[in-house]
């Protein structure tokens, strides 16, 4: 996953049957973010990934990059 603001890359291993929401949770845990103070949006191939969809629906494969848009909540 590539964070658009920090230009940092994180590697997260997931199953293609996992939901996007789980991927977001793993990203938040990996970076020690407080989930009540941040909103994460994920993009792949110009499409925003929806939490309720499985990863395979977006045709994301090994070594593909998912972009992260991080919004700090007040």
Order of alpha helices (4+ residues) and beta strands (2+ residues): beta-alpha-beta-beta-beta
